[in-house]
């Protein structure tokens, strides 16, 4: 079904204060901001008044034990949770000052702007070329010249072009796991988003492929704002500028990554990072 992009009419909303005494910097505009965000799966509350400000062209890592709410929070940013029946959201999520839950926002259009890479590589069972060209095609691009340009540019941005430029007509399923994940990143980049959400993108990859994706994140943050959910403490420390620690649906601590890992303000953060639980 086609969706009209002019359906999105979003008005800026005024900045509100953070709950629970969160130390939230106000001197520069945030790319992504949650204000008193709560989320429910039926009667179960998965997020409890989360307030956080994420800066443009940074990598923000979200850490915490399984079931703590970090992936739920990630999916709130581009409204992926809308697909789950019986869910409910309270509070606000803003991107560039616009409330993504405003009634006149088309979630499909929103997800073009806020792309998502999942835990397990999920290429379509088509060629490498058709995987990357899929989004532009369903958005109405028919010119072969333009599609060729988009495919090459996106694969270059995903640091995959040199590896697949002679395999564009081969099945994407023939690529290695790490290549498939970078292909999925290229597929997202083809839609020209300005935010990338990554839900444990390296958990199914070997160490070498993980390193390549981590290097790619460092390169991509020059252009994109990236939010990554990870269980890997070393990965969070390596790739992120800021880190948020979630526990039982609450954002316990959010600060510069070096501060969170070297001098956490909350003893629960220190206990988790040191491996005493989780």
C-alpha positions in Angstrom: 0.0 0.0 0.0 1.4 3.4 -0.9 1.8 6.1 1.8 1.9 9.8 1.0 4.9 11.4 2.5 3.1 14.7 2.9 1.0 13.0 5.6 3.6 13.9 8.1 2.9 17.3 9.6 4.8 17.7 12.8 4.9 20.7 15.0 7.8 21.4 17.4 6.9 21.1 21.1 8.4 22.9 24.0 11.1 21.3 26.1 10.0 19.9 29.4 12.2 19.1 32.4 13.4 15.6 33.0 11.9 13.4 35.7 13.7 11.6 38.5 16.4 14.3 38.7 18.0 13.2 35.5 21.1 15.2 34.8 20.1 16.3 31.3 22.2 18.9 29.4 20.0 21.8 28.0 22.6 24.0 26.4 22.5 22.3 22.9 19.7 20.8 20.9 19.1 17.1 21.1 18.7 14.9 18.0 16.5 12.5 20.0 14.7 13.3 23.2 12.4 11.2 25.4 10.4 13.0 28.1 8.7 11.0 30.8 8.3 8.1 28.4 6.4 5.1 29.8 5.4 2.0 27.7 3.0 -0.8 28.5 2.5 -4.3 27.0 -1.1 -4.7 28.2 -1.0 -4.3 32.0 2.8 -4.8 32.2 4.8 -1.6 32.4 8.1 -2.0 30.4 9.3 1.6 30.6 8.9 3.9 33.6 9.1 7.6 32.9 12.3 7.5 30.9 13.8 10.9 30.1 17.0 11.1 28.0 18.6 13.5 25.4 20.8 12.1 22.7 23.0 14.4 20.7 23.4 14.5 16.9 26.2 12.6 15.2 27.0 10.6 18.2 26.7 6.9 19.1 24.6 6.3 22.1 24.8 2.8 23.7 21.9 1.4 25.7 23.0 -1.4 28.1 21.3 -3.5 30.8 20.2 -7.0 31.6 17.7 -8.9 29.4 14.2 -7.6 29.9 15.2 -4.2 31.3 13.5 -2.2 28.6 16.3 -1.1 26.4 15.1 -2.7 23.2 11.5 -1.5 23.9 12.9 2.0 24.3 14.8 1.7 21.0 11.6 0.6 19.2 9.7 3.5 20.7 11.9 5.9 18.7 10.6 4.8 15.3 7.3 3.4 16.6 8.1 -0.2 15.8 6.1 -1.1 18.9 3.0 0.1 17.2 2.9 -3.2 15.4 2.3 -5.1 18.7 -1.4 -5.3 19.8 -2.4 -4.1 23.2 0.5 -1.7 23.7 0.3 1.8 25.1 2.7 4.7 25.3 2.7 7.7 27.6 5.0 10.7 27.5 6.9 12.0 24.4 9.6 11.0 22.0 11.0 13.9 19.9 13.3 13.8 16.9 14.6 17.3 16.0 12.0 18.7 18.3 9.0 17.0 16.7 6.8 14.6 18.6 6.9 11.3 16.7 3.7 10.2 18.5 1.7 13.2 17.2 -1.6 12.0 15.6 -0.7 13.4 12.2 2.6 11.4 11.9 2.7 8.5 9.5 4.8 5.8 11.1 5.8 4.4 7.7 7.2 7.7 6.7 8.8 8.1 10.1 10.7 4.8 9.7 12.2 6.0 6.4 13.8 8.8 8.4 14.7 6.6 11.4 16.1 3.3 10.0 16.6 0.2 12.0 19.1 -2.7 11.9 18.1 -5.9 13.7 19.9 -8.4 15.8 20.0 -11.1 13.1 20.9 -10.2 9.6 17.7 -10.4 7.5 18.4 -9.9 3.8 15.6 -10.5 1.4 16.0 -13.7 -0.7 16.9 -11.6 -3.7 20.1 -10.3 -5.3 22.4 -7.9 -3.5 21.4 -5.2 -5.9 17.6 -5.7 -5.3 18.1 -5.7 -1.5 19.5 -2.2 -1.6 17.2 -0.9 -4.3 14.1 -2.3 -2.6 13.3 0.9 -0.5 13.9 3.4 -3.3 11.7 1.3 -5.6 8.8 1.1 -3.3 9.2 4.9 -2.8 8.6 5.3 -6.5 12.2 5.5 -8.0 12.1 3.9 -11.4 15.2 5.3 -13.1 17.8 2.6 -13.5 20.6 5.3 -13.5 19.3 6.7 -10.2 18.9 3.2 -8.7 22.5 2.3 -9.8 23.8 5.4 -8.1 21.8 4.7 -4.9 23.0 1.1 -4.7 26.6 2.0 -5.2 26.5 4.9 -2.8 24.8 2.9 -0.1 27.1 -0.1 -0.4 30.1 2.3 -0.2 28.7 3.9 2.9 28.3 0.4 4.4 31.9 -0.4 3.5 30.7 -3.3 1.4 31.1 -2.1 -2.2 34.5 -3.5 -2.9 33.5 -6.9 -1.6 30.3 -7.2 -3.7 30.6 -5.0 -6.7 31.1 -8.1 -8.9 28.3 -10.0 -7.1 25.4 -7.6 -7.4 23.2 -10.1 -9.2 24.0 -12.9 -6.9 21.8 -13.9 -4.0 22.3 -11.9 -0.8 21.9 -15.1 1.1 25.3 -16.3 -0.3 27.1 -13.6 1.6 28.8 -14.2 4.9 27.0 -13.2 8.1 29.0 -10.1 8.5 28.5 -9.1 4.9 24.7 -9.7 5.3 24.6 -7.4 8.3 26.4 -4.7 6.4 24.1 -5.3 3.4 21.1 -4.7 5.8 22.8 -1.4 6.9 23.2 -0.4 3.2 19.5 -1.2 2.7 18.6 1.2 5.5 21.1 3.9 4.2 19.5 3.7 0.8 16.4 5.4 2.3 18.5 8.4 3.3 17.7 8.3 7.0 19.3 10.6 9.5 19.0 8.3 12.5 20.2 4.6 12.7 18.8 2.3 15.4 20.7 -0.9 15.9 19.4 -3.7 18.1 22.3 -5.9 19.1 23.6 -5.8 15.5 26.7 -7.9 16.2 25.3 -10.6 18.5 25.1 -13.1 15.7 28.5 -12.3 14.2 32.0 -13.6 14.7 34.7 -11.4 16.2 36.2 -10.3 12.9 32.7 -9.3 11.5 31.9 -7.6 14.7 35.0 -5.5 14.5 34.1 -4.5 10.9 30.6 -3.4 12.0 32.0 -1.4 14.9 34.5 0.3 12.6 31.6 1.1 10.3 29.6 2.7 13.1 32.6 5.0 13.9 32.6 6.1 10.2 28.8 6.5 9.9 28.4 8.7 13.0 30.1 11.5 11.0 26.8 11.6 9.1 24.2 9.9 11.2 23.0 9.8 14.8 23.3 6.2 16.0 21.6 4.4 18.9 22.7 0.9 19.7 21.4 -1.7 22.1 24.1 -4.1 23.2 24.8 -6.7 25.9 28.5 -6.4 25.2 30.1 -4.0 27.7 33.4 -3.9 25.7 31.5 -3.0 22.6 29.6 -0.2 24.3 32.9 1.2 25.7 34.6 1.0 22.2 31.9 2.5 20.0 29.8 4.9 21.9 30.1 8.5 23.0 27.4 8.2 25.7 25.9 5.3 27.5 22.5 4.7 29.2 22.0 2.0 31.7 18.5 0.5 32.0 17.2 -1.6 34.8 13.7 -2.9 35.3 12.2 -0.4 32.9 14.1 2.6 34.4 17.0 4.6 33.0 19.3 4.4 36.0 22.2 6.4 34.6 23.1 8.3 31.4 26.4 10.1 30.8 29.5 10.1 28.7 30.6 6.6 28.2 34.0 7.1 29.9 32.2 8.4 33.0 29.7 5.5 33.1 32.4 2.9 32.8 35.1 4.5 34.9 33.2 6.5 37.5 29.5 5.5 37.6 27.2 7.6 39.7 24.9 4.8 40.8 26.1 1.6 42.5 23.7 -0.5 40.5 25.5 0.7 37.3 28.8 -0.3 38.8 27.5 -3.7 39.9 26.2 -4.4 36.4 29.3 -3.3 34.6 31.6 -5.2 36.9 29.5 -8.4 36.2 28.0 -8.9 39.6 24.6 -9.3 38.0 22.9 -9.4 34.6 
